[in-house]
Amino acid sequence: QGKSRDADSILAGLGYRARLNDMALTYRNSGASELTAKEENEEAAQQQAQKRVFAMDGAVPSEVLRRLRVALEPPSAPFWAEHLYPEVDFFSYLFDLKSSPTNLVEELILHLKPLVVQRFPEVAQAHSAEWWMHNKGSEQWRGHGLHYDCNEHASTVSTPGNGVAYPAVSAVVYLSEPPPSSGAAGPTLVLDQILGGPAAPEGYLVAPRRGRMLLFDGRLLHGVLPGTACSLDVVDKSGSPAESTTLFATHSSEHGHSVGHRVHDLRRLTLMVGWWTEPVERRPGPEAVGGRAVLESNMTVPASGDTSWSWPSTLRPMVAAALGATAASRAPAPAPVSRVRPAWQAVTAAEEGCHYSGIVAPPSPLVQQ
């Protein structure tokens, strides 16, 4: 918001030395450049970058997209309620790529695999796909902290960069399209930075678009930048929430709202997939203990007929022929990826008289100490 000097004063007082480049944090009006070779001497760099990060539109067949949104878009849908989301904000399932799909997500994963292999041939050797999902609204405008995808059951960080197992490739599949003015519309940021390595020389931004898939080297640091901070509740003078209102809605429709001539969605709905070539241990399925789910990563999907869970019945797989027919209606095409270079910039020294050393705050994923 143009207050980088104020932010630097606070960060310097807290002992931080670097933060994300202004171009990343102010992506709407930044000088970030699209990842295309505009000059001959940039062609090699562009091709090398696309080996690490690539995005495509039209990756999700239209009928699959529609069914997933119907089943998953409402925050109260069984999938979210039974997984205690967002109270429990991470859990994942492991799908054996040689087995038959038991739900629509696994069916989509099998459909996506050839598209992933085209850009990242090593995924042809993947034996499993770990998948998890998020469903966020404008009230969660802070984004998602920078992190590494890894096998949490087999990771040790006693030696930086060693002992950590990563998926060969990570994917973000966007199932909805929040309007740009929404807090849920922050782009995904991928940094060319691995655990234990030097600070990233550059980063890559991809905006959420319905049916888009982002692919990147599974070792890379990544997250979601904050969106527009706004409140969906009108608060009266007594401090009590008044009638809830949608700030960006101009015209209602079945799945979202129209802004101008483009239909946007109220929620940010995403599917994440980690393509595993390294060994990864399958964990037992979720347990319902005392009416609450006990969850972890790389779980086994509940067996058919398990009455403890209703969400699998909302994600029944399609007939393969029907999926193939809807997939053929639109061929995927490369999507824009914006480069931010440099990715990090130094925190300028705090102005004289500004002392924040007494503030105790947890490390932020957007800065480096």
Sequence and secondary structure as in RCSB ss.txt:
>XXXX:A:sequence
QGKSRDADSILAGLGYRARLNDMALTYRNSGASELTAKEENEEAAQQQAQKRVFAMDGAVPSEVLRRLRVALEPP
SAPFWAEHLYPEVDFFSYLFDLKSSPTNLVEELILHLKPLVVQRFPEVAQAHSAEWWMHNKGSEQWRGHGLHYDC
NEHASTVSTPGNGVAYPAVSAVVYLSEPPPSSGAAGPTLVLDQILGGPAAPEGYLVAPRRGRMLLFDGRLLHGVL
PGTACSLDVVDKSGSPAESTTLFATHSSEHGHSVGHRVHDLRRLTLMVGWWTEPVERRPGPEAVGGRAVLESNMT
VPASGDTSWSWPSTLRPMVAAALGATAASRAPAPAPVSRVRPAWQAVTAAEEGCHYSGIVAPPSPLVQQ
>XXXX:A:secstr
   HHHHHHHHHHTT  EEE HHHHTGGG   EESS  SGGGHHHHHHHHTTEEEEES S HHHHHHHHHHHSST
TSHHHHHTTTTTS    EEEETTS  SSHHHHHHHHHHHHHHHH GGGGG  EEEEEEEEE GGGTT EEEE   
 TTS   SSTTSS    SEEEEEE     TTSTT   EEEES  TTS   S EEEE   TT EEEEETTSEEEE 
      SEEE TTS EEEE  TT SSB SSEEEETTEEEESSEEEEEEEEE S    B   EEETTEEE  SSB 
   TT TT  HHHHT    HHHHHHHHTTS  EE   EEESSSEEE     TT   TT      TTEE 
